Amino acid sequence: MHTAEYYFEDGLRKVKPYYFEYKSFAKGRWLNRSLLEVFSTEFRDRNEAYYKYAIEKGLLTINDQKVTVDTLIKTQDVIGHKIHRHEPPCTDQPVKVVHEDDDLFVIDKPGGMPVHPAGRYRHNSIIHVLKKERNISRLFPANRLDLPTSGLMLIAKNSRRAQQLEREMSGGLIRKEYVCRVDGEFPEEEITCDAPIKCISHKMSVNYVHDDGKASVTLFKRLSFNGKTSVVSCKPLTGRTHQIRVHLRYLGYPISNDPIYGNGTSWSPTMHPGERMTEEDARLLVDKLFEYSPMEEWDELVKTVGKKRALEDMDESRCSECSASLVFGKRYDQLCIFLHAWRYSGNGWTYQTELPFWAKEDYKEEDAPLRYQNTFLHPILSDQ
């Protein structure tokens, strides 16, 4: 944590690249398959040419030992992958503290920053930033918000308070209210959506209404309408991933700048309002999302990685240490969506934030900062 070197540029918080090794016990579905096959089929952000190179150079190992592309994975094997890590940037907005006592932080999370280290994010996460700023070794988040979502988070300072919050959460004793801005004129009457939600792709982190989905319930109530978009109160009674975003899309009123479930994407036609997703549409959706996810051109890259090159011959668009591209495939200045965790209430307590600027009466679309604008013309990644 203390080795992270942050710097700020163009409205973004960035981390200087560093070496990092991922390690994982072999999963059941990997057993008796070659290391190359597993990585080429399950980790599609890089292609087979890169994984061949990584195995040959000892960057991909089994039990800390160099292996061949044909080595089979066995029970209890530990798989290692050493990389020169380039974390994606996140918003430079501060983590605001709404309330603090001896056992608890209540924060107003900025949109555009993940909660936990996950995927390609580690130091650029709420937990790591808060630990570093407050010089705290351990924190225990009681709730999770998606990367682009802003708003209230309850973060315990010790395991006792964390367990207490967990009991309240799992017992349905904590009431949550979100606000969002959606396309169109949302109906005036309160609407209950109880459509079941299924994970369509873990890798792409996309979900939708499906017959095989889990029970999901959200209450919606319109707060205002400006002639183009509506501000809506959302009260989830269950806690499925992307629940509010999916239910709004299903109702035909998606969050107006949602890069996954919004209107205007090439995969939007696969998510039919009022209809549960078919297996064919699920396949088309995942294929489209992969198509829009940038992948390094490793066939060319592996020819130069690891070779000594004259400084003047280096392409400034690539890292001089590992030759990874320094040009991001995703527009990281478009990080936020119009979804905000506004108010949480429990037994004898209530915390809430100020309403975000986009939920107020005087909001104008043209005044939104770039981080809230989304043209749906740029690639997306699985760190949603």
ZIPEPE-V825767 format. One line per field, one symbol per residue. ss: DSSP state (H for helix, E for strand, L for the rest). A space follows every 50 residues. Layout:
# ZIPEPE-V825767
ss = ???
This chain:
# ZIPEPE-V825767
ss = LLLLLEEEELLEEEELLEEEEEEEELLHHHLLLEHHHHHHHHLLLLLHHH HHHHHHLLLEEELLEELLLLLELLLLLEEEEEEEELLLLEELLLLEEEEE LLLEEEEEELLLLELLLELLELLLEHHHHHHHHHLLLLLEELLLLLLLLE EEEEEELLHHHHHHHHHHHHLLLLEEEEEEEEELLLLLLLEEELLLEEEE ELLLLEEEELLLLELLLEEEEEEEELLLEEEEEEEELLLLLLHHHHHHHH HLLLELLLLLLLLLLLLHHHLLLLLLLLHHHHHHHHHHHHHLLLLLLHHH HLLLLLLLLLHHHLLLLELLLLLLELLLLELLLLLLLLEEEEEEEELLEE EELLLLHHHLLLLLHHHLLHHHLLLLLLELLLLL
